[in-house]
Amino acid sequence: MKVFGTNNLRKYYVYVEESSETSKKSVDISSLKEKYNIRLSRLYKEQTSAPQTVHFSEELESTIPETVDELKTENQKLKKEIAELKRQNSQMEIDFEEKLEKSQENINQMKDEIDFLANINQQFGAENDQLIKNLDRFRKYRIPESISVRSSPGDSGTESEIIPSKRPKGRKLKSKKIAKTNKGKRVFGNDSEEDTESDDEKNEKDARNEMKTIIKTINSELVLTTTKHLLVRIIAKFVAN
């Protein structure tokens, strides 16, 4: 076993104490005790067991206040940035809610418009069906011979254009002749051709009356399809003549 002298032991203690202060306990005392089988002085034990006080150099101590002030300033800046970010976040949430509400209003308005247009379309369909029924009823009547029927080229044959023919210029109704008798009295006599209305003229008159009735039942605002325009044009020509 290695034994240290008194002087050497004191030097070792001083070295350990100085090294502990400078190197901050860079030496492991417990390993030294096991390795060299030494004992530590009571003074050293008291020093090591006492709470260690950290001592800063004068240069470091002079920079501490400046560092603290800088940290405080930086902390204030960060707080302001956080507050600004919170404000922007709140504003974005408000803007998003407003846009969402406006979009919902637009969607509801579009739904109402679609329902309205669907209702109008349904009414158009109902009135179109009624118009087809009126056309079917009109076709049941006999068309006079004085009216020619011409189909439009390209049509399927279901729609025809009715063209009323003009009365021949040479054809005139024979008027009643007034004959005088021997006594001076006037006697009205009929010509060889009767001036009464023929069957064709009666049918033509009935057809005109029926078409006038159909015109009254047609709503002018709903005459949008080609069939409706064609019907109005045909009836207008026929009534005008």
LUMSE-955862 format. One line per 4 residues: for each residue x, y, z of C-alpha. Coordinates in steps of 0.05 Angstrom, whole numbers, plus 5000, padded with zeros to 4 digits. Each point is the difference from the previous one (the first is absolute). Example, Ala and Ser with C-alpha at 12.3 -4.5 7.8 and 13.67 -1.06 7.14 Angstrom:
<rs>
5246/4910/5156  5027/5069/4987
</rs>
This chain:
<rs>
5000/5000/5000  5026/5067/4980  5004/5051/5056  5005/5075/4988
5041/5045/5044  4972/5058/5037  5028/5051/4953  4982/4961/4939
4929/4989/5027  4992/5074/5012  5024/5016/4930  4951/4948/4974
4943/5031/5039  5017/5068/4974  5004/4973/4930  4933/4966/5006
4968/5062/5029  5029/5045/4945  4982/4951/4946  4929/4993/5027
4991/5075/4996  5032/5009/4932  4977/4937/4964  4934/4995/5038
5012/4930/5028  5033/4972/4938  5034/4948/5046  4959/4943/5028
5018/4998/5075  4966/4933/5013  5042/4965/4948  5063/5030/5030
4981/4975/5069  4991/4929/4974  5062/5003/4957  5049/5028/5051
4964/4981/5064  5004/5070/5027  4960/5039/5050  4974/5070/4991
5008/5054/5052  4941/5025/5039  5011/5070/4971  4994/4974/4930
4938/4962/5017  4968/5062/5029  5019/5040/4938  4972/4949/4952
4937/4988/5040  4984/5075/5003  4955/5029/4945  5042/5021/4941
4997/5072/4980  5009/5016/4927  5047/5058/4990  5000/5037/4933
5057/5039/4973  4997/5075/5000  4993/5002/4924  4942/4952/5002
4967/5037/5057  5004/5065/4961  4963/4969/4941  4944/4969/5041
4957/5064/5006  5006/5013/4926  4981/4929/4984  4940/5003/5046
4976/5065/4968  5008/4971/4931  4960/4939/5021  4946/5043/5029
4997/5041/4936  4998/4938/4958  4946/4972/5045  4958/5063/4991
5008/4995/4925  4978/4927/5001  4940/5018/5042  4980/5054/4951
5008/4953/4941  4958/4947/5036  4946/5052/5014  5001/5022/4926
4995/4928/4977  4941/4989/5046  4966/5062/4973  5011/4977/4928
4975/4931/5017  4936/5029/5030  4990/5045/4940  5009/4941/4953
4949/4960/5039  4950/5058/4995  5013/5008/4925  4992/4925/4989
4934/4999/5038  4974/5059/4959  5020/4968/4935  4969/4934/5022
4935/5035/5018  4998/5038/4934  5014/4936/4961  4943/4965/5037
4954/5058/4983  5019/4994/4927  4988/4925/5001  4931/5010/5031
4983/5054/4949  5022/4954/4943  4956/4944/5028  4941/5047/5002
5012/5022/4929  5006/4928/4977  4935/4982/5034  4966/5061/4968
5026/4983/4931  4978/4928/5009  4930/5024/5018  4998/5045/4939
5024/4942/4956  4945/4957/5029  4948/5053/4983  5028/5005/4930
4993/4925/4993  4928/5001/5024  4980/5057/4953  5037/4966/4943
4958/4938/5012  4937/5042/5000  5022/5032/4935  5010/4932/4968
4930/4980/5022  4973/5064/4968  5037/4983/4936  4972/4930/5000
4930/5029/5009  5013/5049/4942  5021/4943/4954  4933/4966/5009
4965/5055/4963  4994/4994/4924  5045/5048/4963  4964/5036/4944
5021/4986/4929  5019/5073/4990  5058/4990/5050  5060/4962/4975
5045/4960/5048  5075/5001/4987  5049/4961/5042  5065/5034/5019
5062/4967/4968  5039/4963/5052  4941/4991/5047  4980/4930/5022
4930/5011/4971  4966/5015/5065  5002/5076/4990  4970/5033/4938
4992/5071/4977  4929/5021/4983  4998/5051/4944  4932/5031/4986
4989/5009/4926  4974/5065/4974  4932/5005/4968  5006/4999/4924
4993/5068/4969  4951/4978/4948  4953/4968/5051  4948/5048/5025
4936/4988/5036  4940/5009/4958  4956/5055/5027  4926/4999/5001
4967/5031/4940  4944/5049/5008  4945/4993/4948  4943/5047/4988
4930/4975/4987  4949/5031/4957  4970/5034/5060  5066/5034/5019
5013/4958/5060  5069/4974/5011  5008/4926/5008  5064/4969/5027
5021/4938/4964  5057/4950/5010  5052/4987/4947  5014/4930/4973
5057/4993/5052  4977/5006/5072  5035/5052/5042  4994/4960/5064
5062/4977/5034  5026/4934/4974  5024/4943/5044  5073/5020/4990
4987/5071/5023  4964/4974/5062  5057/4954/5016  5050/5056/4989
4961/5046/5046  4996/4946/5054  5074/4987/4994  5016/5074/5008
4957/5005/5061  5033/4939/5031  5070/5027/4986  4981/5067/5032
4979/4961/5062  5067/4963/5000  5037/5067/4994  4965/5025/5062
5023/4939/5040  5073/5008/4980  5044/5039/5047  5045/5045/4959
5056/4998/5052  5005/4925/4993  5004/4995/4924  5074/4984/4999
5008/4934/4962  4999/4993/4925  4933/4966/5002  4968/5058/5037
5030/5052/4953  4977/4960/4940  4930/4993/5027  4994/5075/5014
5025/5017/4930  4952/4951/4967  4940/5025/5040  5018/5073/4989
5004/4990/4925  4936/4962/4998  4961/5050/5041  5028/5059/4960
4973/4972/4936
</rs>
